[in-house]
Amino acid sequence: MMETGTKLATKDGRVIGNAIVLAQKAEDAWLIETDFGNVATLSASEIDAWFYVGPVTDLTRWLHDRELVRCVQMT
C-alpha cells in the first residue's frame, strides 16, 4: 500500500518521468505529479507498470521546492 509522499521512479523515461504520490483519491486511485509538473490519477496496477515504488518523502517540503522552482521560472 502506498502513502502520500511515496516517490515513484520511472521505469521508462520516454513514457513518463519520475513522480510523487500527492493523495489517494479512491481505494485504487492515486493522484500523482511528475517531475515535469504533469498531474494524473493512476491505479495501483498502472503505477506498478510504469514506476519503481520508492520510499516516502516529506511531501510538504517537496511541494514547497516545486513552488520555488515555479516562482524562479516566472522571473
N, C-alpha and C positions, 0 to 999 in steps of 0.2 A: 504494500500500500504506500502511495506517495503522500507527501505532505507539501503544504505551501512552502516555497523556497527551495524545493528539490532542483538541483542542477541537472540539465539534460545535455549530454554531449552527442553531437550529431554522428550518425553512422556514415552519412554521405553528404558532404558539404555542397554537392551540386543540387541536392534536393531541398535541404533546409539547413539553417545554421544552428549553432548551439542555442539553448533556450533555458528558461527557468519556469517552474510552475508558480503561477500567480494565485490560483484559487481552485477549489473543487467546485464544479458547477452542478453536478449530479452524481449519483452513485458511480457511474462510469464515464464521467466527462470532466476534463481538466482544462482550465484556461491557462495557456502558456504565452510567453513573449520571447521571441528570438532575439539574438544579439543585434539583429538589424532593425528591430523595432516592430516586426510583424506580430500580430496577436491572433491566436487561433484557439478553438476549442477542439480537443482531441480525446479519443477514447484511450483507455489503457493499452489496448492492442495496437493502436496507431503509434502511441508513444514507444511501445516495445519494438515496433518495426523500424522506427526512424531514429531512435536515440539509445544511448547507453545511459541508464539512470544512475546518477551520481549522488553525492551526499547533499544534505540540506545546508543551505547557506542563509545568511542574515538577509532576508528579503527587504527589510526596511532600508538597510544600507545600500543594497543593490538598486532599489528604486531611486534612492537619493542620488547615487552616482549616475544613473541614467538621466535624471533630470538635469544634473550639472552638465552633462555632455550636450543635451538639447539646448541649454542656455548658451553654451560656448558656440555651438553651431549657428545660432541666431545672431551673434555679434559680428 
